[in-house]
Amino acid sequence: MTSAEIRASTSLASIFALRMLGMFLILPVFAVHAKTLPGGESTTLVGLAMGIYGLTQSFGQIPFGAASDKYGRKRVIIIGLILFALGSFIAAAANDIMWVIAGRAIQGAGAISAAVTAFIADATREEHRTKAMAMVGGSIGLTFAVSMIASPMLYEAIGMGGLFALTGILSIIAIFVVAFVVPPAPAQVAAKRVPFSEVLANRELMRLNYGVFALHMVQMAMFVVVPSALVQYADLPIASHWKIYLPVVLASIVFMLPPVFVGEKRGKSKQVFIAAIALMLIVQVGFWIFMANPTLPWMLLVALLLAFFVSFNILEASQPSLVSRIAPPSAKGAALGVYNTLQALGLFCGGAAGGWLQQHAGPSTVFILGAGLTAAWLIIASSMKNLPRRAAVAAAA
């Protein structure tokens, strides 16, 4: 990768990670904090507060992505960060669960994922795009680990309001990063405009859109249950969860890189992709077995978390790169908008469904849902096309 590609990829990955920080920081502590708020005794409302961010994201991704195609990536990203900051400060001032939900909804309205990933696709050559997307996936994993470590300590020091205010301040800083650190978007080669209906009807894109929905629904639903499981079965207080999350996430990043790069180099991306989905299915079944048989060794939870993050990071890095390669050149922002809409809907549905299932049907049903979604994904993805190696594409061109 050139220095310009590295600069664009790392700075944009940091912006993407900031967005995820707004979601991840509340995961370890919000369910406990919510009990101190009016309305917070309902785990359904707690799940809604966690997932509403994804619902409003889903409303904004397609318009933001299409607008970034037309008006420029940087301008759209800055507008999204302003909305994110506004929602953060509203949630910081909230004194009941409903105002937290409102603030989270406005946070999510800053739907910049499509614009950021389209910007990365614009700024990198095709043979290096998966590396750039892997930086995004890695930054998400690291953000998660940092959140698990820092969130309990920050919560103790500055409270939930302080956590939300901190994300708002970081969002304002990110605006300056976009304006002054991220290099200018490269000039776009004129390409034939395609109707939005063509983007929606593309079968290969539809597979990826379902995949990202399932992936993030499973992730959010899991983490309605996993923190409580670590407390209950591992006798590990929330403040010590970082001792599990940090080594697991760091190890998962190490394990995910070889299959991604080998798959790209040898034209085996489909096989790696399918294997990662199969591993995700095994993880969901494993969690279900553990929750139904809690006398099993609690270290099984750690092994399952490691396997989850390996598969999650592979899929998180691979899918947006595939979308950018399959989408028509003039509609990358729109295609990634649809993709990120389904990602956001997955986050919302996972939080809402996970909270409802845990409250009304028990925590093991959350993983039955995850296994069903993942099994369907495995079937859908099994007939996807295996794109040629990037070197082969370049030679053909």
C-alpha positions in Angstrom: 0.0 0.0 0.0 1.2 3.5 -0.7 1.6 6.1 2.0 -1.6 7.9 0.8 -3.5 4.6 0.9 -2.3 3.9 4.5 -3.1 7.4 5.6 -6.6 7.3 4.2 -7.3 3.8 5.5 -6.0 4.4 9.0 -7.7 7.8 9.5 -11.0 6.6 8.1 -10.8 3.4 10.2 -10.4 5.6 13.2 -13.6 7.5 12.3 -15.4 4.2 11.8 -14.1 2.9 15.2 -15.3 6.1 16.9 -18.9 5.4 15.7 -18.6 1.9 17.1 -17.2 3.3 20.4 -20.5 5.1 20.9 -22.2 1.7 20.9 -19.6 -0.5 22.6 -18.9 1.8 25.6 -22.3 1.2 27.0 -22.4 -2.6 26.6 -20.6 -3.6 29.8 -22.4 -1.2 32.1 -25.7 0.0 30.7 -27.8 -2.9 31.8 -26.6 -2.4 35.4 -26.9 1.5 35.2 -30.4 1.3 33.6 -31.8 -0.1 36.8 -31.2 3.2 38.4 -33.3 5.0 35.8 -37.1 5.3 35.7 -38.2 2.6 33.2 -34.8 0.8 33.4 -36.3 -2.2 35.2 -37.6 -3.4 31.8 -35.0 -5.5 29.9 -37.0 -4.9 26.8 -36.5 -1.1 27.1 -32.8 -1.7 27.9 -32.5 -3.8 24.8 -34.3 -1.0 22.8 -31.9 1.6 24.2 -29.0 -0.5 23.0 -30.5 -1.3 19.6 -32.3 1.9 18.6 -29.0 3.3 17.5 -29.1 0.6 14.8 -32.7 1.3 13.8 -32.1 5.0 13.0 -28.8 4.1 11.3 -30.9 2.0 9.0 -33.0 5.0 8.0 -30.0 7.1 7.1 -27.5 4.7 5.4 -29.0 4.7 1.9 -29.6 8.5 1.7 -26.2 9.2 3.2 -24.5 6.8 0.9 -26.2 8.1 -2.2 -25.5 11.7 -1.1 -21.8 10.9 -0.7 -21.8 9.7 -4.3 -23.3 13.0 -5.4 -22.0 15.7 -3.0 -18.7 14.2 -1.8 -17.7 11.8 1.0 -16.2 14.3 3.4 -19.1 16.6 3.5 -21.6 13.8 4.3 -19.3 12.3 6.9 -19.0 15.6 8.8 -22.8 16.1 8.8 -23.2 12.6 10.3 -20.6 13.3 13.0 -22.5 16.4 14.0 -25.7 14.4 14.5 -23.7 11.7 16.4 -22.3 14.4 18.8 -25.8 15.9 19.3 -27.3 12.6 20.2 -24.4 11.9 22.6 -25.0 15.1 24.5 -28.8 14.4 24.7 -28.1 11.0 26.1 -25.6 12.5 28.6 -28.3 14.7 30.0 -30.9 12.0 30.2 -32.7 11.3 33.5 -34.8 8.4 32.4 -34.6 5.5 30.0 -36.8 7.2 27.3 -34.4 10.1 27.0 -31.5 7.7 26.7 -33.4 6.0 23.9 -34.0 9.4 22.2 -30.3 10.3 22.5 -29.3 7.0 21.1 -31.7 7.4 18.2 -30.1 10.7 17.2 -26.7 9.3 17.6 -27.6 6.6 15.1 -29.1 9.1 12.7 -25.5 10.1 11.9 -25.3 7.2 9.5 -21.8 7.6 8.0 -20.8 3.9 7.6 -21.6 3.8 3.9 -19.8 7.1 3.2 -16.7 6.0 5.1 -16.5 2.5 3.5 -17.1 4.0 0.0 -14.3 6.6 0.8 -12.0 3.7 1.7 -12.9 1.9 -1.5 -12.2 5.1 -3.5 -8.9 5.7 -1.9 -7.4 2.2 -2.2 -6.5 0.1 -5.2 -8.5 -3.1 -5.6 -5.6 -5.4 -4.7 -5.2 -3.7 -1.3 -8.9 -3.1 -0.5 -9.4 -6.1 1.7 -6.3 -5.0 3.8 -7.9 -1.6 4.2 -11.3 -3.1 5.2 -9.4 -5.4 7.6 -8.0 -2.3 9.2 -11.7 -1.3 9.8 -12.5 -4.7 11.1 -9.4 -4.7 13.3 -10.2 -1.2 14.6 -13.7 -2.4 15.5 -12.2 -5.3 17.4 -9.7 -3.1 19.2 -12.4 -0.6 20.0 -14.5 -3.3 21.5 -11.5 -4.5 23.7 -10.8 -0.9 24.8 -14.4 -0.4 25.6 -14.5 -3.5 27.8 -11.5 -2.3 29.7 -12.2 1.4 29.9 -16.0 1.5 30.3 -16.3 0.2 33.9 -13.4 2.5 35.0 -14.9 5.5 33.2 -18.4 4.7 34.5 -17.0 4.7 38.0 -15.2 7.9 37.5 -17.6 10.0 35.4 -20.9 8.1 35.3 -23.0 7.2 32.4 -23.6 10.8 31.5 -19.9 11.3 31.3 -19.5 8.3 29.0 -22.0 9.8 26.6 -20.5 13.2 26.8 -17.1 11.8 26.1 -18.3 10.1 22.9 -19.8 13.5 21.9 -16.4 15.3 22.5 -14.6 12.6 20.5 -17.0 13.0 17.7 -16.2 16.7 17.5 -12.5 15.8 17.4 -13.3 13.4 14.6 -14.8 16.2 12.5 -11.3 17.9 12.6 -9.7 14.6 11.7 -11.9 14.3 8.6 -11.3 17.9 7.6 -7.6 18.1 8.1 -6.1 14.6 8.4 -8.0 12.4 5.9 -6.6 13.1 2.5 -8.8 14.5 -0.2 -11.0 12.0 -2.0 -9.5 11.0 -5.3 -11.1 12.2 -8.5 -13.8 9.8 -9.6 -13.6 8.4 -13.1 -16.8 9.2 -15.0 -19.0 6.1 -15.1 -22.4 5.3 -16.4 -25.1 5.9 -13.8 -27.2 2.9 -12.9 -30.7 2.9 -11.4 -31.1 2.3 -7.7 -33.4 -0.7 -8.5 -30.4 -2.4 -10.2 -28.4 -2.1 -7.0 -31.3 -3.6 -5.0 -31.8 -6.4 -7.4 -28.2 -7.6 -7.7 -28.3 -11.2 -6.4 -24.7 -11.2 -5.1 -25.2 -8.0 -3.2 -28.4 -9.4 -1.7 -26.4 -12.3 -0.3 -24.0 -9.9 1.4 -26.8 -7.7 2.6 -28.5 -10.6 4.4 -25.1 -11.7 5.7 -24.3 -8.4 7.4 -27.8 -8.3 8.9 -27.4 -11.7 10.4 -23.8 -11.0 11.6 -24.7 -7.9 13.6 -28.1 -9.2 14.8 -26.2 -12.1 16.3 -23.5 -9.9 17.8 -25.9 -7.5 19.5 -28.2 -10.3 20.8 -25.2 -12.1 22.2 -24.0 -9.2 24.2 -27.3 -8.7 25.9 -26.6 -12.1 27.5 -22.8 -12.6 27.6 -21.9 -10.0 30.2 -24.4 -11.5 32.7 -23.2 -15.0 31.9 -19.6 -14.0 32.7 -20.8 -12.6 36.1 -23.0 -15.6 36.8 -20.9 -18.6 35.6 -17.4 -17.3 35.8 -18.0 -15.3 39.0 -16.3 -12.4 37.2 -17.5 -8.8 38.2 -18.1 -6.4 35.4 -15.0 -4.4 36.3 -12.9 -7.5 35.5 -14.4 -8.4 32.2 -11.6 -6.8 30.3 -9.3 -9.6 31.5 -11.3 -11.8 29.2 -12.1 -9.5 26.4 -8.7 -8.0 25.8 -6.7 -11.2 25.2 -9.6 -12.7 23.3 -10.0 -9.8 20.9 -6.3 -9.3 20.3 -5.8 -13.1 19.7 -8.7 -13.1 17.3 -7.1 -10.3 15.2 -3.9 -12.4 15.0 -5.9 -15.5 13.9 -8.1 -13.8 11.4 -5.3 -12.2 9.3 -3.7 -15.3 7.7 -6.9 -16.8 6.3 -8.0 -13.5 4.9 -4.7 -12.8 3.2 -4.1 -16.4 2.0 -7.7 -16.5 0.7 -7.1 -13.3 -1.3 -3.7 -14.5 -2.6 -4.8 -17.9 -3.7 -8.3 -17.1 -5.0 -9.9 -19.0 -2.1 -11.9 -16.1 -0.6 -15.2 -17.9 -0.9 -13.9 -20.9 1.0 -12.5 -18.7 3.8 -15.8 -16.8 3.9 -17.9 -20.0 4.1 -15.6 -21.4 6.8 -16.0 -18.3 8.9 -19.8 -18.5 8.7 -19.6 -22.2 9.6 -17.5 -21.3 12.6 -20.1 -18.7 13.7 -22.8 -21.4 13.5 -20.6 -23.6 15.7 -20.2 -20.8 18.2 -24.0 -20.2 18.5 -24.6 -23.9 19.0 -21.8 -24.0 21.6 -23.3 -21.0 23.6 -26.7 -22.7 23.4 -25.3 -25.9 24.8 -23.5 -24.0 27.6 -26.5 -22.0 28.6 -28.6 -25.2 28.8 -25.8 -27.0 30.8 -24.2 -24.3 33.0 -22.2 -26.9 34.9 -19.8 -27.1 32.0 -16.4 -25.4 32.6 -16.7 -21.6 32.3 -13.5 -21.5 30.2 -15.7 -22.9 27.4 -17.2 -19.4 27.4 -13.8 -17.9 26.7 -13.1 -20.4 23.9 -16.4 -19.6 22.3 -15.8 -15.9 22.5 -12.4 -16.3 20.8 -14.0 -18.4 18.0 -16.8 -15.8 17.7 -14.3 -12.9 17.3 -12.2 -14.8 14.8 -15.2 -15.4 12.6 -16.7 -12.0 13.2 -13.4 -10.2 12.2 -13.0 -12.3 9.0 -16.6 -11.6 7.9 -16.4 -7.9 9.0 -13.3 -7.4 6.8 -14.4 -9.4 3.8 -18.0 -8.3 3.2 -17.6 -4.6 2.6 -14.7 -5.3 0.3 -16.8 -7.7 -1.7 -19.6 -5.1 -1.9 -17.2 -2.5 -3.3 -16.0 -4.9 -5.9 -19.4 -6.2 -7.0 -21.2 -2.8 -7.0 -21.4 -0.7 -10.2 -18.6 2.0 -9.9 -21.0 4.9 -10.0 -23.1 3.4 -7.2 -20.6 2.2 -4.6 -22.0 4.7 -2.0 -25.6 3.6 -2.7 -24.7 -0.1 -2.6 -22.8 0.3 0.7 -25.7 2.4 1.9 -28.0 -0.6 1.4 -25.4 -2.9 3.0 -25.0 -0.6 6.0 -28.8 -0.2 6.3 -29.0 -4.0 6.8 -26.1 -3.9 9.2 -27.9 -1.2 11.3 -31.2 -3.1 11.2 -29.3 -6.2 12.5 -28.0 -4.1 15.4 -31.4 -2.9 16.3 -33.1 -6.3 15.9 -30.4 -8.0 17.8 -30.7 -5.6 20.8 -34.5 -5.6 20.8 -34.9 -9.4 20.2 -32.1 -10.3 22.6 -33.6 -8.3 25.4 -37.1 -9.6 24.8 -36.0 -13.2 24.5 -33.9 -13.1 27.6 -36.8 -11.6 29.6 -39.6 -13.8 28.3 -38.0 -17.0 27.1 -34.6 -17.3 28.8 -31.1 -16.6 27.7 -30.5 -19.9 25.8 -33.2 -18.9 23.3 -31.0 -16.0 22.2 -28.5 -18.5 20.8 -31.1 -20.6 19.2 -32.1 -17.5 17.3 -28.4 -16.8 16.4 -28.0 -20.4 15.2 -31.0 -20.2 13.0 -29.9 -16.9 11.4 -26.4 -18.2 10.8 -27.6 -21.5 9.4 -29.7 -19.7 6.9 -26.7 -17.5 6.0 -24.6 -20.5 5.4 -27.1 -21.9 2.9 -27.5 -18.5 1.1 -23.8 -17.9 0.9 -22.9 -21.4 -0.3 -23.9 -20.6 -3.9 -22.2 -17.2 -4.1 -19.7 -16.6 -6.9 -16.0 -17.0 -6.1 -14.5 -13.7 -7.4 -11.1 -14.1 -9.2 -7.9 -13.2 -7.5 -7.1 -9.5 -7.6 -3.9 -10.1 -9.5 -5.9 -12.0 -12.1 -8.3 -9.1 -12.4 -5.5 -6.6 -12.9 -3.9 -8.8 -15.5 -7.2 -9.2 -17.4 -7.6 -5.4 -17.4 
